Amino acid sequence: MNLHYLLRAERCPRSAALRYALYSQLWDKNTYPDKPTVAALAGIVVHETVARIVRRFSEHDCTSIEDPRCSAVLKELGGYSKLFADTIADLAKALAGNPRFDIARDWSLSALEKRIPLLREYVQLQLGKISWSIRPDRKNSDAASKHDHSPVRAQLGEGVHFEVEVRYPKIKWKGIVDFLDVGNQACIIKDFKTGESSNDHILQLKVYALLWSYDRELNPKGRPASQLALCYPGAEKYVTVAPKELAELSDSLVARTIEVRASVNGPASRANVSSENCPNCDVRHLCSDYWDSSRRRKAAATNGTSIYVDDIQLELKERKGETTWSAVCLISNHFQPKTTILLRCSSPNFRCLGSLRPGMIARLAGAVVSKDDDGEYGIVNCVSNTDVIIFGA
């Protein structure tokens, strides 16, 4: 169990059940393919870039960005431009084979590259807020700190470690710590955030402190975390947790885990359909309860125009062109049932287009919709970020 799964399952058991089920005909991973947004990708790039820089700073005995030697180290790394280029290239390579990323790959990477000036600012702000220890033993490199899910886990030596998977076997929980600085007298845990502050972030940091305290492989002496901090681009927020609170947190996680596992288990997992849960759910296109004719919510216009993003289900009627179909609306947030629809697919990556037939049902999550100039029929554009499911006649 981990905190991300727990919070998702508590919001909607069906969402967790669908997200973490097996889809062997789609790919070889143990979950439904992740759909990384540009914001999520940007956060990963910031994390990885900070990690690359601090690792190299530590190797050159720099303890903060204020150290005069940092400029030479950055120059040796090729500067920020090369660091971002390398990190984005590695990210794209890691996501290769993910069918939801592959469809939007070019668009996502282009949008990410346009954000590099902002990402550079985020990286510089976070580097300016943190200091770190010098690793005294050069042989004790990042082999133990970069989480690779290896069965061999050993005590972490002094120095900075990134993306450390910490575990508490007794309660069967794990988590991945962004930044762990193990010193002779102190142990610091930090988590880098690019979004807005939330109470979930505070809970996440406390969970990490708990897992680290009871990870007898990485932390055999049970050394507690002496400092916890959330690093946002604009500020650093410190979190305190007492030993008694950690014990209470452990009991709470055990109880919540039991409830979550019971609620998610099996095909009868409950769907909490609501305007708060569903719009941001990345597996809503798979949820039968969400695609009900009674579902209808008011969505805001984009840029003050009559163009919207909609989750819409259509019955195909007649092919009008290579990538265009006439259809009838079945379920929509903006069109009434039986409205005539012109479906357009602008991306060449939807390989299902060649197999479409009249009478088939097309379910589209995240389609761009509008009305024709006379308002007589709806126009639905299937874009690279749209999730599509086709049902046979």
TIDREN-504970 format. One record per residue (C-alpha): x, y, z; residue number from 0. Coordinates in steps of 0.1 Angstrom, whole numbers, plus 2048, in hexadecimal, padded with zeros to 3 digits. Layout:
N
<nudren east="X" north="Y" up="Z" i="NUM"/>
...
//
This chain:
393
<nudren east="800" north="800" up="800" i="0"/>
<nudren east="80B" north="824" up="7FA" i="1"/>
<nudren east="7FB" north="845" up="801" i="2"/>
<nudren east="7F2" north="84D" up="7DC" i="3"/>
<nudren east="7DE" north="82D" up="7D9" i="4"/>
<nudren east="7CD" north="831" up="7FB" i="5"/>
<nudren east="7C1" north="855" up="7F4" i="6"/>
<nudren east="7B4" north="84B" up="7D2" i="7"/>
<nudren east="7A2" north="82D" up="7DF" i="8"/>
<nudren east="792" north="841" up="7FB" i="9"/>
<nudren east="785" north="85A" up="7E2" i="10"/>
<nudren east="778" north="840" up="7CA" i="11"/>
<nudren east="77E" north="81A" up="7CE" i="12"/>
<nudren east="774" north="814" up="7AA" i="13"/>
<nudren east="78F" north="82C" up="79E" i="14"/>
<nudren east="7AA" north="81A" up="7B1" i="15"/>
<nudren east="79D" north="7F8" up="7A6" i="16"/>
<nudren east="79E" north="802" up="781" i="17"/>
<nudren east="7BF" north="814" up="783" i="18"/>
<nudren east="7D2" north="7F7" up="794" i="19"/>
<nudren east="7C2" north="7DA" up="781" i="20"/>
<nudren east="7D4" north="7C5" up="767" i="21"/>
<nudren east="7D0" north="7CD" up="742" i="22"/>
<nudren east="7E6" north="7B2" up="732" i="23"/>
<nudren east="7D7" north="7B8" up="70F" i="24"/>
<nudren east="7E1" north="7DD" up="711" i="25"/>
<nudren east="805" north="7DA" up="71F" i="26"/>
<nudren east="81B" north="7C6" up="736" i="27"/>
<nudren east="81A" north="7DC" up="755" i="28"/>
<nudren east="805" north="7D5" up="775" i="29"/>
<nudren east="7EE" north="7F3" up="773" i="30"/>
<nudren east="7DA" north="807" up="759" i="31"/>
<nudren east="7F2" north="81D" up="746" i="32"/>
<nudren east="7F8" north="83E" up="757" i="33"/>
<nudren east="7ED" north="85E" up="745" i="34"/>
<nudren east="808" north="877" up="74E" i="35"/>
<nudren east="7FD" north="89B" up="74B" i="36"/>
<nudren east="815" north="8B6" up="741" i="37"/>
<nudren east="814" north="8C3" up="765" i="38"/>
<nudren east="81D" north="8A0" up="772" i="39"/>
<nudren east="839" north="89D" up="759" i="40"/>
<nudren east="846" north="8BF" up="763" i="41"/>
<nudren east="847" north="8B5" up="787" i="42"/>
<nudren east="85B" north="896" up="77E" i="43"/>
<nudren east="873" north="8AA" up="76A" i="44"/>
<nudren east="878" north="8C2" up="787" i="45"/>
<nudren east="87E" north="8A5" up="7A0" i="46"/>
<nudren east="897" north="894" up="789" i="47"/>
<nudren east="8AA" north="8B3" up="780" i="48"/>
<nudren east="8AE" north="8BD" up="7A4" i="49"/>
<nudren east="8BA" north="89A" up="7AD" i="50"/>
<nudren east="8D4" north="89A" up="791" i="51"/>
<nudren east="8E2" north="8BB" up="79C" i="52"/>
<nudren east="8E3" north="8B4" up="7C1" i="53"/>
<nudren east="8F3" north="892" up="7BC" i="54"/>
<nudren east="90F" north="8A2" up="7A8" i="55"/>
<nudren east="912" north="8BF" up="7C1" i="56"/>
<nudren east="916" north="8A6" up="7DD" i="57"/>
<nudren east="930" north="893" up="7CA" i="58"/>
<nudren east="944" north="8B3" up="7C7" i="59"/>
<nudren east="941" north="8BB" up="7ED" i="60"/>
<nudren east="928" north="8D8" up="7E7" i="61"/>
<nudren east="90E" north="8DB" up="803" i="62"/>
<nudren east="8F7" north="8F5" up="7F3" i="63"/>
<nudren east="8F1" north="909" up="7D4" i="64"/>
<nudren east="904" north="926" up="7E5" i="65"/>
<nudren east="925" north="912" up="7E3" i="66"/>
<nudren east="93C" north="924" up="7C9" i="67"/>
<nudren east="945" north="902" up="7BA" i="68"/>
<nudren east="921" north="8FC" up="7AE" i="69"/>
<nudren east="926" north="912" up="78F" i="70"/>
<nudren east="942" north="8FC" up="783" i="71"/>
<nudren east="92E" north="8DC" up="78A" i="72"/>
<nudren east="910" north="8EA" up="777" i="73"/>
<nudren east="927" north="8F2" up="75A" i="74"/>
<nudren east="934" north="8CF" up="75B" i="75"/>
<nudren east="910" north="8C2" up="759" i="76"/>
<nudren east="90B" north="8D6" up="739" i="77"/>
<nudren east="8F5" north="8F1" up="74A" i="78"/>
<nudren east="8D0" north="8F1" up="750" i="79"/>
<nudren east="8C6" north="8EE" up="72B" i="80"/>
<nudren east="8D9" north="8CD" up="728" i="81"/>
<nudren east="8CC" north="8C0" up="749" i="82"/>
<nudren east="8A8" north="8C6" up="73F" i="83"/>
<nudren east="8AD" north="8B7" up="71D" i="84"/>
<nudren east="8BD" north="898" up="72C" i="85"/>
<nudren east="8A2" north="895" up="746" i="86"/>
<nudren east="885" north="899" up="72D" i="87"/>
<nudren east="896" north="87F" up="716" i="88"/>
<nudren east="899" north="866" up="732" i="89"/>
<nudren east="875" north="86C" up="73C" i="90"/>
<nudren east="868" north="866" up="719" i="91"/>
<nudren east="87D" north="846" up="717" i="92"/>
<nudren east="86E" north="83A" up="739" i="93"/>
<nudren east="84A" north="840" up="72C" i="94"/>
<nudren east="850" north="82F" up="70B" i="95"/>
<nudren east="837" north="813" up="706" i="96"/>
<nudren east="81C" north="824" up="71B" i="97"/>
<nudren east="7FF" north="825" up="702" i="98"/>
<nudren east="7EF" north="844" up="712" i="99"/>
<nudren east="810" north="857" up="711" i="100"/>
<nudren east="81A" north="84B" up="6EE" i="101"/>
<nudren east="7FA" north="85B" up="6DF" i="102"/>
<nudren east="802" north="87D" up="6ED" i="103"/>
<nudren east="828" north="87A" up="6EE" i="104"/>
<nudren east="832" north="895" up="6D6" i="105"/>
<nudren east="818" north="8AE" up="6E3" i="106"/>
<nudren east="822" north="8A7" up="707" i="107"/>
<nudren east="847" north="8AA" up="702" i="108"/>
<nudren east="843" north="8CA" up="6EE" i="109"/>
<nudren east="82D" north="8D9" up="709" i="110"/>
<nudren east="847" north="8CE" up="723" i="111"/>
<nudren east="864" north="8DE" up="710" i="112"/>
<nudren east="850" north="8FF" up="70F" i="113"/>
<nudren east="84F" north="8FE" up="735" i="114"/>
<nudren east="875" north="8FB" up="739" i="115"/>
<nudren east="879" north="920" up="743" i="116"/>
<nudren east="860" north="91B" up="75F" i="117"/>
<nudren east="86F" north="8F9" up="769" i="118"/>
<nudren east="891" north="909" up="76B" i="119"/>
<nudren east="883" north="923" up="783" i="120"/>
<nudren east="873" north="907" up="798" i="121"/>
<nudren east="894" north="8F4" up="799" i="122"/>
<nudren east="8A8" north="913" up="7A3" i="123"/>
<nudren east="88F" north="91B" up="7BE" i="124"/>
<nudren east="890" north="8F8" up="7CD" i="125"/>
<nudren east="8B6" north="8F7" up="7CC" i="126"/>
<nudren east="8B7" north="918" up="7DE" i="127"/>
<nudren east="8A2" north="90A" up="7FB" i="128"/>
<nudren east="8B5" north="8EA" up="802" i="129"/>
<nudren east="8D7" north="8E1" up="80F" i="130"/>
<nudren east="8E5" north="8BE" up="812" i="131"/>
<nudren east="901" north="8A8" up="821" i="132"/>
<nudren east="921" north="89E" up="80F" i="133"/>
<nudren east="922" north="878" up="80A" i="134"/>
<nudren east="941" north="86E" up="81E" i="135"/>
<nudren east="945" north="84C" up="80D" i="136"/>
<nudren east="947" north="84F" up="7E7" i="137"/>
<nudren east="942" north="82A" up="7E3" i="138"/>
<nudren east="920" north="82D" up="7F3" i="139"/>
<nudren east="910" north="83C" up="7D4" i="140"/>
<nudren east="8EC" north="83F" up="7C9" i="141"/>
<nudren east="8E9" north="81A" up="7C3" i="142"/>
<nudren east="8D4" north="817" up="7E3" i="143"/>
<nudren east="8C2" north="838" up="7DF" i="144"/>
<nudren east="8B3" north="836" up="7BD" i="145"/>
<nudren east="895" north="820" up="7C2" i="146"/>
<nudren east="897" north="803" up="7A9" i="147"/>
<nudren east="882" north="7EA" up="7BD" i="148"/>
<nudren east="8A0" north="7D4" up="7C1" i="149"/>
<nudren east="89C" north="7B7" up="7D9" i="150"/>
<nudren east="8BD" north="7C1" up="7E9" i="151"/>
<nudren east="8B9" north="7DE" up="801" i="152"/>
<nudren east="8D5" north="7EA" up="818" i="153"/>
<nudren east="8DB" north="805" up="832" i="154"/>
<nudren east="8DD" north="828" up="823" i="155"/>
<nudren east="8FE" north="839" up="82A" i="156"/>
<nudren east="902" north="85E" up="832" i="157"/>
<nudren east="8FB" north="877" up="817" i="158"/>
<nudren east="8DE" north="880" up="800" i="159"/>
<nudren east="8C8" north="866" up="7F0" i="160"/>
<nudren east="8AC" north="86B" up="7D7" i="161"/>
<nudren east="88C" north="858" up="7D0" i="162"/>
<nudren east="891" north="83F" up="7EC" i="163"/>
<nudren east="877" north="824" up="7F0" i="164"/>
<nudren east="870" north="821" up="815" i="165"/>
<nudren east="85C" north="804" up="824" i="166"/>
<nudren east="84A" north="7FA" up="844" i="167"/>
<nudren east="845" north="7D4" up="840" i="168"/>
<nudren east="830" north="7D0" up="85F" i="169"/>
<nudren east="813" north="7E5" up="850" i="170"/>
<nudren east="81C" north="7DD" up="82C" i="171"/>
<nudren east="821" north="801" up="821" i="172"/>
<nudren east="83B" north="812" up="80B" i="173"/>
<nudren east="843" north="834" up="7FD" i="174"/>
<nudren east="85D" north="846" up="7E8" i="175"/>
<nudren east="870" north="863" up="7F9" i="176"/>
<nudren east="87B" north="87E" up="7E1" i="177"/>
<nudren east="899" north="88A" up="7F6" i="178"/>
<nudren east="8A9" north="879" up="814" i="179"/>
<nudren east="8C8" north="888" up="824" i="180"/>
<nudren east="8D7" north="870" up="83D" i="181"/>
<nudren east="8F0" north="881" up="854" i="182"/>
<nudren east="904" north="876" up="872" i="183"/>
<nudren east="8EC" north="886" up="88A" i="184"/>
<nudren east="8CE" north="890" up="875" i="185"/>
<nudren east="8B8" north="882" up="85A" i="186"/>
<nudren east="8A4" north="899" up="843" i="187"/>
<nudren east="887" north="88F" up="82D" i="188"/>
<nudren east="87B" north="8A8" up="812" i="189"/>
<nudren east="860" north="8A5" up="7F7" i="190"/>
<nudren east="860" north="8BB" up="7D9" i="191"/>
<nudren east="83F" north="8C9" up="7CD" i="192"/>
<nudren east="837" north="8DE" up="7AE" i="193"/>
<nudren east="811" north="8E2" up="7B6" i="194"/>
<nudren east="7FD" north="8F3" up="7D1" i="195"/>
<nudren east="801" north="8EA" up="7F6" i="196"/>
<nudren east="7E8" north="8D1" up="804" i="197"/>
<nudren east="7E2" north="8BD" up="823" i="198"/>
<nudren east="7E9" north="89D" up="810" i="199"/>
<nudren east="80D" north="8A9" up="80B" i="200"/>
<nudren east="811" north="8AC" up="831" i="201"/>
<nudren east="802" north="889" up="836" i="202"/>
<nudren east="81A" north="87C" up="81C" i="203"/>
<nudren east="838" north="889" up="82D" i="204"/>
<nudren east="82D" north="87B" up="84F" i="205"/>
<nudren east="828" north="859" up="83E" i="206"/>
<nudren east="84B" north="85B" up="830" i="207"/>
<nudren east="859" north="862" up="853" i="208"/>
<nudren east="846" north="844" up="861" i="209"/>
<nudren east="852" north="82C" up="845" i="210"/>
<nudren east="876" north="838" up="849" i="211"/>
<nudren east="876" north="833" up="86E" i="212"/>
<nudren east="86B" north="80F" up="86A" i="213"/>
<nudren east="87F" north="805" up="84B" i="214"/>
<nudren east="898" north="7EE" up="85C" i="215"/>
<nudren east="8AB" north="7E7" up="83B" i="216"/>
<nudren east="8B3" north="80B" up="832" i="217"/>
<nudren east="8B1" north="818" up="855" i="218"/>
<nudren east="8BB" north="7FB" up="86C" i="219"/>
<nudren east="8C0" north="812" up="88B" i="220"/>
<nudren east="89E" north="821" up="887" i="221"/>
<nudren east="8AB" north="844" up="885" i="222"/>
<nudren east="88D" north="85C" up="884" i="223"/>
<nudren east="88B" north="879" up="86B" i="224"/>
<nudren east="896" north="898" up="87D" i="225"/>
<nudren east="888" north="8B0" up="863" i="226"/>
<nudren east="86B" north="8AE" up="84A" i="227"/>
<nudren east="865" north="8C8" up="82F" i="228"/>
<nudren east="84F" north="8CD" up="811" i="229"/>
<nudren east="862" north="8E1" up="7F6" i="230"/>
<nudren east="84A" north="8F6" up="7E0" i="231"/>
<nudren east="858" north="90E" up="7C5" i="232"/>
<nudren east="84E" north="92C" up="7DA" i="233"/>
<nudren east="855" north="920" up="7FE" i="234"/>
<nudren east="860" north="903" up="814" i="235"/>
<nudren east="848" north="8F6" up="82D" i="236"/>
<nudren east="854" north="8E3" up="84C" i="237"/>
<nudren east="840" north="8C7" up="85B" i="238"/>
<nudren east="843" north="8BA" up="87E" i="239"/>
<nudren east="838" north="898" up="88B" i="240"/>
<nudren east="83C" north="88A" up="8AE" i="241"/>
<nudren east="844" north="865" up="8B5" i="242"/>
<nudren east="822" north="860" up="8C5" i="243"/>
<nudren east="812" north="86E" up="8A5" i="244"/>
<nudren east="826" north="855" up="890" i="245"/>
<nudren east="818" north="839" up="8A4" i="246"/>
<nudren east="7F4" north="846" up="8A0" i="247"/>
<nudren east="7FB" north="84B" up="87B" i="248"/>
<nudren east="806" north="826" up="878" i="249"/>
<nudren east="7E6" north="81A" up="888" i="250"/>
<nudren east="7D1" north="831" up="872" i="251"/>
<nudren east="7E2" north="825" up="852" i="252"/>
<nudren east="7DC" north="800" up="85C" i="253"/>
<nudren east="7B6" north="807" up="862" i="254"/>
<nudren east="7B3" north="81B" up="842" i="255"/>
<nudren east="7C5" north="801" up="82E" i="256"/>
<nudren east="7AD" north="7E6" up="83A" i="257"/>
<nudren east="78F" north="7FB" up="82F" i="258"/>
<nudren east="79E" north="804" up="80D" i="259"/>
<nudren east="7A7" north="7E0" up="804" i="260"/>
<nudren east="784" north="7D5" up="80D" i="261"/>
<nudren east="774" north="7F0" up="7F8" i="262"/>
<nudren east="78A" north="7EB" up="7D9" i="263"/>
<nudren east="78A" north="7C5" up="7D8" i="264"/>
<nudren east="776" north="7B5" up="7BC" i="265"/>
<nudren east="760" north="7C1" up="7A0" i="266"/>
<nudren east="746" north="7D1" up="7B7" i="267"/>
<nudren east="75D" north="7ED" up="7C2" i="268"/>
<nudren east="748" north="80C" up="7C8" i="269"/>
<nudren east="74A" north="82A" up="7B0" i="270"/>
<nudren east="747" north="84C" up="7C1" i="271"/>
<nudren east="73A" north="85F" up="7A3" i="272"/>
<nudren east="73C" north="885" up="7AA" i="273"/>
<nudren east="746" north="8A6" up="79B" i="274"/>
<nudren east="764" north="8A6" up="7B3" i="275"/>
<nudren east="771" north="883" up="7AC" i="276"/>
<nudren east="76A" north="87C" up="787" i="277"/>
<nudren east="777" north="898" up="772" i="278"/>
<nudren east="79B" north="892" up="77D" i="279"/>
<nudren east="799" north="86C" up="77E" i="280"/>
<nudren east="7B1" north="85D" up="764" i="281"/>
<nudren east="79D" north="83D" up="760" i="282"/>
<nudren east="77A" north="84C" up="75E" i="283"/>
<nudren east="776" north="840" up="73A" i="284"/>
<nudren east="777" north="81C" up="749" i="285"/>
<nudren east="75C" north="822" up="764" i="286"/>
<nudren east="73A" north="815" up="75A" i="287"/>
<nudren east="729" north="829" up="777" i="288"/>
<nudren east="737" north="84A" up="769" i="289"/>
<nudren east="72A" north="843" up="746" i="290"/>
<nudren east="705" north="844" up="750" i="291"/>
<nudren east="6EB" north="858" up="73E" i="292"/>
<nudren east="6E2" north="86B" up="75E" i="293"/>
<nudren east="705" north="879" up="761" i="294"/>
<nudren east="706" north="89D" up="756" i="295"/>
<nudren east="71B" north="8B9" up="764" i="296"/>
<nudren east="720" north="8DD" up="75A" i="297"/>
<nudren east="744" north="8E4" up="74D" i="298"/>
<nudren east="753" north="906" up="748" i="299"/>
<nudren east="75C" north="913" up="726" i="300"/>
<nudren east="780" north="914" up="71A" i="301"/>
<nudren east="78F" north="937" up="716" i="302"/>
<nudren east="76C" north="947" up="717" i="303"/>
<nudren east="761" north="935" up="6F7" i="304"/>
<nudren east="747" north="91A" up="6EF" i="305"/>
<nudren east="762" north="8FF" up="6ED" i="306"/>
<nudren east="762" north="8E6" up="709" i="307"/>
<nudren east="773" north="8C7" up="715" i="308"/>
<nudren east="759" north="8AB" up="719" i="309"/>
<nudren east="755" north="887" up="722" i="310"/>
<nudren east="73D" north="87B" up="707" i="311"/>
<nudren east="72F" north="859" up="6FB" i="312"/>
<nudren east="723" north="856" up="6D7" i="313"/>
<nudren east="713" north="83E" up="6C0" i="314"/>
<nudren east="724" north="83E" up="69E" i="315"/>
<nudren east="70C" north="842" up="680" i="316"/>
<nudren east="71F" north="848" up="65F" i="317"/>
<nudren east="743" north="84E" up="654" i="318"/>
<nudren east="747" north="871" up="645" i="319"/>
<nudren east="76C" north="870" up="63D" i="320"/>
<nudren east="78C" north="85E" up="646" i="321"/>
<nudren east="78B" north="86D" up="669" i="322"/>
<nudren east="768" north="87A" up="66C" i="323"/>
<nudren east="747" north="869" up="677" i="324"/>
<nudren east="724" north="873" up="67D" i="325"/>
<nudren east="716" north="867" up="69E" i="326"/>
<nudren east="6FA" north="86B" up="6B7" i="327"/>
<nudren east="701" north="877" up="6DB" i="328"/>
<nudren east="6F9" north="85E" up="6F6" i="329"/>
<nudren east="70A" north="86E" up="715" i="330"/>
<nudren east="719" north="890" up="718" i="331"/>
<nudren east="71F" north="8AD" up="730" i="332"/>
<nudren east="715" north="8C7" up="715" i="333"/>
<nudren east="6FF" north="8B7" up="6FB" i="334"/>
<nudren east="6DC" north="8A8" up="700" i="335"/>
<nudren east="6D7" north="883" up="6F7" i="336"/>
<nudren east="6D0" north="87C" up="6D2" i="337"/>
<nudren east="6E2" north="89C" up="6C7" i="338"/>
<nudren east="6F2" north="898" up="6A5" i="339"/>
<nudren east="718" north="897" up="6A9" i="340"/>
<nudren east="735" north="89B" up="690" i="341"/>
<nudren east="752" north="887" up="69E" i="342"/>
<nudren east="775" north="891" up="692" i="343"/>
<nudren east="796" north="880" up="69B" i="344"/>
<nudren east="7B3" north="897" up="696" i="345"/>
<nudren east="7CE" north="880" up="6A3" i="346"/>
<nudren east="7DC" north="865" up="68C" i="347"/>
<nudren east="7E5" north="850" up="6AA" i="348"/>
<nudren east="7C2" north="842" up="6B0" i="349"/>
<nudren east="7C7" north="820" up="69F" i="350"/>
<nudren east="7A3" north="816" up="6A6" i="351"/>
<nudren east="796" north="82E" up="68B" i="352"/>
<nudren east="79B" north="814" up="66F" i="353"/>
<nudren east="784" north="7FB" up="681" i="354"/>
<nudren east="767" north="812" up="688" i="355"/>
<nudren east="745" north="807" up="67C" i="356"/>
<nudren east="721" north="816" up="67D" i="357"/>
<nudren east="70F" north="80D" up="69D" i="358"/>
<nudren east="72F" north="80C" up="6B2" i="359"/>
<nudren east="730" north="820" up="6D3" i="360"/>
<nudren east="74D" north="838" up="6D7" i="361"/>
<nudren east="755" north="844" up="6FB" i="362"/>
<nudren east="76C" north="862" up="6FC" i="363"/>
<nudren east="77A" north="872" up="71C" i="364"/>
<nudren east="78A" north="894" up="718" i="365"/>
<nudren east="77D" north="89B" up="6F5" i="366"/>
<nudren east="77B" north="8BF" up="6E8" i="367"/>
<nudren east="757" north="8C8" up="6E0" i="368"/>
<nudren east="745" north="8E6" up="6D0" i="369"/>
<nudren east="726" north="8EE" up="6BB" i="370"/>
<nudren east="725" north="8F7" up="696" i="371"/>
<nudren east="71F" north="91B" up="68D" i="372"/>
<nudren east="6F9" north="916" up="68A" i="373"/>
<nudren east="6F7" north="901" up="6AA" i="374"/>
<nudren east="6E6" north="8E5" up="697" i="375"/>
<nudren east="6FF" north="8C9" up="6A1" i="376"/>
<nudren east="71C" north="8C3" up="6B8" i="377"/>
<nudren east="740" north="8BF" up="6AE" i="378"/>
<nudren east="756" north="8A7" up="6C2" i="379"/>
<nudren east="77C" north="8A7" up="6BC" i="380"/>
<nudren east="790" north="889" up="6C8" i="381"/>
<nudren east="7B2" north="898" up="6D0" i="382"/>
<nudren east="7D3" north="888" up="6DB" i="383"/>
<nudren east="7CA" north="88C" up="700" i="384"/>
<nudren east="7A8" north="87A" up="6FC" i="385"/>
<nudren east="7A2" north="857" up="70A" i="386"/>
<nudren east="78D" north="843" up="6F1" i="387"/>
<nudren east="77B" north="822" up="6F6" i="388"/>
<nudren east="768" north="812" up="6D9" i="389"/>
<nudren east="74C" north="7F8" up="6DF" i="390"/>
<nudren east="740" north="7E1" up="6C4" i="391"/>
<nudren east="71E" north="7E3" up="6B5" i="392"/>
//
